Protein backbone atom coordinates (compact mmCIF):
# COMPACT_ATOMS: atom_id res chain seq x y z
CA UNK A 1 0.00 0.00 0.00
CA UNK A 2 1.38 3.40 -0.96
CA UNK A 3 0.97 6.60 1.01
CA UNK A 4 0.70 9.85 -0.96
CA UNK A 5 2.49 11.70 1.86
CA UNK A 6 5.34 9.19 2.04
CA UNK A 7 8.62 10.97 2.61
CA UNK A 8 6.91 14.26 3.46
CA UNK A 9 7.04 15.69 6.96
CA UNK A 10 3.64 16.69 8.27
CA UNK A 11 3.35 20.11 9.89
CA UNK A 12 0.59 22.19 11.44
CA UNK A 13 -0.38 25.81 10.68
CA UNK A 14 2.64 27.15 12.62
CA UNK A 15 5.03 25.02 10.58
CA UNK A 16 5.80 22.81 13.56
CA UNK A 17 5.12 19.07 13.45
CA UNK A 18 1.90 18.14 15.25
CA UNK A 19 2.17 16.44 18.64
CA UNK A 20 0.30 13.16 18.92
CA UNK A 21 -0.14 11.08 22.05
CA UNK A 22 -2.14 7.86 22.41
CA UNK A 23 -3.31 5.93 25.46
CA UNK A 24 -5.03 2.53 25.59
CA UNK A 25 -6.42 0.64 28.55
CA UNK A 26 -8.29 -2.60 29.23
CA UNK A 27 -10.36 -3.21 32.38
CA UNK A 28 -11.96 -6.38 33.75
CA UNK A 29 -15.67 -5.66 34.28
CA UNK A 30 -15.88 -8.02 37.26
CA UNK A 31 -13.26 -5.95 39.11
CA UNK A 32 -15.43 -2.85 38.80
CA UNK A 33 -18.49 -4.87 39.79
CA UNK A 34 -16.61 -6.14 42.87
CA UNK A 35 -15.52 -2.59 43.83
CA UNK A 36 -19.14 -1.45 43.56
CA UNK A 37 -20.30 -4.36 45.74
CA UNK A 38 -17.56 -3.82 48.35
CA UNK A 39 -17.40 -0.03 48.51
CA UNK A 40 -20.65 1.22 46.92
CA UNK A 41 -21.06 4.98 46.66
CA UNK A 42 -17.67 5.58 48.29
CA UNK A 43 -15.99 3.99 45.25
CA UNK A 44 -18.49 5.35 42.76
CA UNK A 45 -18.12 9.02 43.70
CA UNK A 46 -14.40 8.85 44.34
CA UNK A 47 -13.76 7.76 40.76
CA UNK A 48 -16.70 9.00 38.67
CA UNK A 49 -18.42 12.37 38.24
CA UNK A 50 -22.15 12.90 38.68
CA UNK A 51 -22.55 12.99 34.88
CA UNK A 52 -20.72 9.69 34.45
CA UNK A 53 -22.81 8.02 37.15
CA UNK A 54 -26.02 9.34 35.54
CA UNK A 55 -24.98 7.92 32.16
CA UNK A 56 -24.34 4.46 33.60
CA UNK A 57 -27.80 3.25 34.41
CA UNK A 58 -28.81 -0.33 34.99
CA UNK A 59 -27.91 -2.87 37.60
CA UNK A 60 -25.19 -5.41 38.21
CA UNK A 61 -23.00 -6.30 35.28
CA UNK A 62 -24.82 -3.93 32.89
CA UNK A 63 -23.87 -0.90 34.98
CA UNK A 64 -20.40 -2.30 35.69
CA UNK A 65 -19.67 -2.59 31.93
CA UNK A 66 -20.42 1.08 31.33
CA UNK A 67 -18.43 2.18 34.37
CA UNK A 68 -15.51 -0.10 33.45
CA UNK A 69 -15.33 1.48 29.98
CA UNK A 70 -15.20 4.93 31.57
CA UNK A 71 -12.54 3.77 34.02
CA UNK A 72 -10.50 2.48 31.05
CA UNK A 73 -10.92 5.91 29.40
CA UNK A 74 -9.55 7.62 32.52
CA UNK A 75 -6.52 5.30 32.55
CA UNK A 76 -5.99 5.73 28.80
CA UNK A 77 -6.15 9.52 29.21
CA UNK A 78 -3.50 9.39 31.93
CA UNK A 79 -1.28 7.39 29.58
CA UNK A 80 -1.81 9.93 26.78
CA UNK A 81 -1.02 12.80 29.16
CA UNK A 82 2.11 11.04 30.42
CA UNK A 83 2.37 12.66 33.85
CA UNK A 84 5.87 12.58 35.29
CA UNK A 85 4.98 13.79 38.77
CA UNK A 86 1.65 13.22 40.46
CA UNK A 87 -1.33 11.60 38.79
CA UNK A 88 -4.49 13.64 38.27
CA UNK A 89 -7.57 13.00 40.38
CA UNK A 90 -9.91 10.44 38.77
CA UNK A 91 -12.75 12.95 38.63
CA UNK A 92 -10.61 15.51 36.77
CA UNK A 93 -10.96 13.26 33.70
CA UNK A 94 -14.62 13.06 32.75
CA UNK A 95 -16.22 11.06 29.95
CA UNK A 96 -19.12 13.14 28.65
CA UNK A 97 -21.89 11.52 26.64
CA UNK A 98 -24.28 13.47 24.43
CA UNK A 99 -27.87 12.54 23.51
CA UNK A 100 -26.69 10.49 20.52
CA UNK A 101 -24.38 8.42 22.73
CA UNK A 102 -21.16 9.99 21.40
CA UNK A 103 -18.48 10.29 24.07
CA UNK A 104 -15.99 13.10 24.54
CA UNK A 105 -13.49 13.98 27.26
CA UNK A 106 -13.59 16.95 29.61
CA UNK A 107 -10.44 17.67 31.60
CA UNK A 108 -10.26 19.87 34.68
CA UNK A 109 -7.84 20.53 37.52
CA UNK A 110 -4.49 18.76 37.34
CA UNK A 111 -5.48 16.77 34.22
CA UNK A 112 -6.14 20.05 32.36
CA UNK A 113 -2.81 21.44 33.62
CA UNK A 114 -0.99 18.36 32.31
CA UNK A 115 -2.68 18.74 28.91
CA UNK A 116 -1.67 22.42 28.70
CA UNK A 117 1.88 21.60 29.77
CA UNK A 118 2.13 18.88 27.11
CA UNK A 119 0.51 21.24 24.56
CA UNK A 120 -2.30 18.75 23.96
CA UNK A 121 -5.59 20.46 23.21
CA UNK A 122 -7.74 18.11 21.18
CA UNK A 123 -8.85 14.73 22.52
CA UNK A 124 -10.82 11.85 21.02
CA UNK A 125 -12.04 8.83 22.97
CA UNK A 126 -13.50 5.50 21.94
CA UNK A 127 -15.06 3.07 24.43
CA UNK A 128 -16.10 -0.55 24.04
CA UNK A 129 -17.04 -3.54 26.15
CA UNK A 130 -17.55 -7.20 25.38
CA UNK A 131 -18.07 -9.95 27.90
CA UNK A 132 -15.89 -9.32 30.95
CA UNK A 133 -13.65 -6.73 29.26
CA UNK A 134 -13.99 -3.00 28.70
CA UNK A 135 -11.50 -0.96 26.72
CA UNK A 136 -10.79 2.62 25.75
CA UNK A 137 -8.50 4.39 23.34
CA UNK A 138 -7.64 8.07 23.75
CA UNK A 139 -5.91 10.09 21.05
CA UNK A 140 -4.59 13.53 21.97
CA UNK A 141 -3.41 16.04 19.41
CA UNK A 142 -1.55 19.27 19.94
CA UNK A 143 1.32 21.29 18.68
CA UNK A 144 5.06 21.01 19.09
CA UNK A 145 7.33 23.97 19.54
CA UNK A 146 8.54 25.27 16.17
C-alpha positions in Angstrom: 0.0 0.0 0.0 1.4 3.4 -1.0 1.0 6.6 1.0 0.7 9.9 -1.0 2.5 11.7 1.9 5.3 9.2 2.0 8.6 11.0 2.6 6.9 14.3 3.5 7.0 15.7 7.0 3.6 16.7 8.3 3.4 20.1 9.9 0.6 22.2 11.4 -0.4 25.8 10.7 2.6 27.2 12.6 5.0 25.0 10.6 5.8 22.8 13.6 5.1 19.1 13.4 1.9 18.1 15.3 2.2 16.4 18.6 0.3 13.2 18.9 -0.1 11.1 22.0 -2.1 7.9 22.4 -3.3 5.9 25.5 -5.0 2.5 25.6 -6.4 0.6 28.6 -8.3 -2.6 29.2 -10.4 -3.2 32.4 -12.0 -6.4 33.8 -15.7 -5.7 34.3 -15.9 -8.0 37.3 -13.3 -5.9 39.1 -15.4 -2.8 38.8 -18.5 -4.9 39.8 -16.6 -6.1 42.9 -15.5 -2.6 43.8 -19.1 -1.5 43.6 -20.3 -4.4 45.7 -17.6 -3.8 48.4 -17.4 0.0 48.5 -20.7 1.2 46.9 -21.1 5.0 46.7 -17.7 5.6 48.3 -16.0 4.0 45.2 -18.5 5.4 42.8 -18.1 9.0 43.7 -14.4 8.8 44.3 -13.8 7.8 40.8 -16.7 9.0 38.7 -18.4 12.4 38.2 -22.2 12.9 38.7 -22.5 13.0 34.9 -20.7 9.7 34.4 -22.8 8.0 37.1 -26.0 9.3 35.5 -25.0 7.9 32.2 -24.3 4.5 33.6 -27.8 3.3 34.4 -28.8 -0.3 35.0 -27.9 -2.9 37.6 -25.2 -5.4 38.2 -23.0 -6.3 35.3 -24.8 -3.9 32.9 -23.9 -0.9 35.0 -20.4 -2.3 35.7 -19.7 -2.6 31.9 -20.4 1.1 31.3 -18.4 2.2 34.4 -15.5 -0.1 33.5 -15.3 1.5 30.0 -15.2 4.9 31.6 -12.5 3.8 34.0 -10.5 2.5 31.1 -10.9 5.9 29.4 -9.6 7.6 32.5 -6.5 5.3 32.5 -6.0 5.7 28.8 -6.1 9.5 29.2 -3.5 9.4 31.9 -1.3 7.4 29.6 -1.8 9.9 26.8 -1.0 12.8 29.2 2.1 11.0 30.4 2.4 12.7 33.8 5.9 12.6 35.3 5.0 13.8 38.8 1.6 13.2 40.5 -1.3 11.6 38.8 -4.5 13.6 38.3 -7.6 13.0 40.4 -9.9 10.4 38.8 -12.7 13.0 38.6 -10.6 15.5 36.8 -11.0 13.3 33.7 -14.6 13.1 32.8 -16.2 11.1 30.0 -19.1 13.1 28.6 -21.9 11.5 26.6 -24.3 13.5 24.4 -27.9 12.5 23.5 -26.7 10.5 20.5 -24.4 8.4 22.7 -21.2 10.0 21.4 -18.5 10.3 24.1 -16.0 13.1 24.5 -13.5 14.0 27.3 -13.6 17.0 29.6 -10.4 17.7 31.6 -10.3 19.9 34.7 -7.8 20.5 37.5 -4.5 18.8 37.3 -5.5 16.8 34.2 -6.1 20.0 32.4 -2.8 21.4 33.6 -1.0 18.4 32.3 -2.7 18.7 28.9 -1.7 22.4 28.7 1.9 21.6 29.8 2.1 18.9 27.1 0.5 21.2 24.6 -2.3 18.7 24.0 -5.6 20.5 23.2 -7.7 18.1 21.2 -8.9 14.7 22.5 -10.8 11.8 21.0 -12.0 8.8 23.0 -13.5 5.5 21.9 -15.1 3.1 24.4 -16.1 -0.6 24.0 -17.0 -3.5 26.1 -17.5 -7.2 25.4 -18.1 -10.0 27.9 -15.9 -9.3 30.9 -13.7 -6.7 29.3 -14.0 -3.0 28.7 -11.5 -1.0 26.7 -10.8 2.6 25.8 -8.5 4.4 23.3 -7.6 8.1 23.7 -5.9 10.1 21.0 -4.6 13.5 22.0 -3.4 16.0 19.4 -1.6 19.3 19.9 1.3 21.3 18.7 5.1 21.0 19.1 7.3 24.0 19.5 8.5 25.3 16.2 
